[in-house]
Amino acid sequence: MTSQPPAARERHERWTEQQIVVRQVTHIQASWTEQARGEPGAFTLQLILDNGVTEYVLRPTATDLQVLLQLFQQSGTAMFDTNRKVLMFSDVAIKTGG
């Protein structure tokens, strides 16, 4: 059995990586940027996916950022669909009435 030449193997690996559309959020970095003195700023939330394989930057409102950070705290795992741009949280505790 012959092995693939390095260039073909690299192309195949790149193609395989591109086929993965749902990735685990392994780290996040929140930042705030001043737009103009005395004016409201802008938040960004950088999603580091699969330990740095790729990343994606969100620009949430302040209200959305609060909710997102709470979900990250409460969730066991977060996944990001890179095609549909959907952030999904798992293992979020649901309070039941009673």
Buried (B, 14 or more C-beta within 10 A) or exposed (E): EEEEEEEEEEEEEEEEEEEEEEBBBBEBEBEEEEEEEEEEEBBBBEBBBBEEEBBBEBEBEEEEBEEBBEBBEEBEEBBBEBEEEEBBBEEEEEEEEE
